[in-house]
Each structure stands twice: as structure tokens, then as C-alpha cells.
Amino acid sequence: LQGDHEAEILVVGCGNSQVGEKLYEEGYHYITNIDFSDTLIDEMKQRCQHYEEMDFQCMDMRSLDIDPNSFQCIIDKAALDAVFCSQNTVEDVGKALEEMHKVLAPGGSYLCFSHGEPAVRGAFFQNISGWKLSTNKLKKPSTISEEPESSPFHYVYICLLYTSPSPRDLSTSRMPSSACKKKKKKTTNKQKQTNK
């Protein structure tokens, strides 16, 4: 984000975490939080009602009712990990990543924080054309209790969307997700403020 407080930010699978609140307090007010659970969304709306410009919507990350190219940054705190636990892993993860790609603005970044190691997760991200993938790892806090064979790290998958067609896009055409059908137009938080 590099201090761009005008940036539109999407927090995917927000749950009852404080990610949106912490960002808001740092001066990033154009935040949309989504979660699959309407109960959690109602709870967060009540808890965060004093953050007037922050938005909460009940939505499935595999099928977003949001305009393309809407966000400069998407933050995913283990939401994709939950999708990996679905019965149709390959299809559902593919849909979720296609939707992240769809709503990300050119030059924007999708930051996915995950328990999954690159050997398992990497191919899914690389299967989406049009963005550049890099991976970082973060040492888990010592207070976290894990199985002995589990990794001592959390992984951050950073997907930077190209501002122009990538070499891969020039040689192969990207198949659109079945979830990328034309939907009812949604206004972003910044547009809402402008229209007031």
C-alpha cells in the first residue's frame, strides 16, 4: 500500500479478527470486509459501527458480487486455507483465486496468509495467469501449539497483478471462471463517499 490511504482494501474471510480495525486505525478507511457467515458479519457490523467508512458484507470468496478491478489490495488471513478443506478442493480453490484476480486492480496485490507450504499451495497460485507470485515465510509465535510434524512457519503468498499483459497472457488465453458472470453493480467505499 506504501502509505496510500485512498486505496480500496478487501479483507477476505474477516471472521471476528481485528485486521480491518487495525488498518482503519492506521488511516486506511476504504475497507470492505467479507465473510461467508452472516452471523459473524452482523456481529462485526455491531462491533465496528464507530468505523463509519468501513463496510461489511456477507459473501462467498468463490463468487464475489463485486465489480472487476475494484481493489488495490486484498488481504486473506487463512480464508483460502478453509477453501482447501472443501470436498471439491481443486475446483473451489480455482474459483476463489479467479475471483481474487477478477476484483484486483492492475498493479494491486493479493496477500494470502496461510498454513499451507509452497509445495502444496504454489501450483494453485501459479495456475492463474496475469500476476507475479512471490512467497515469504513468517516464524510462528512460540505460544502457538502445533503438531510435532507441522511447519514452524506461516507462509505469505504475494500475488502482484501485472499492469500490462504478462508474457504468459500473450501466449495463452485465460479461461474465465464460471463465477465471473455479469453481476449487479456494486459501488466501492470510495465511490460511496464521493457520491455523498
Disulfide bonds with the S-S distance in Angstrom:
none
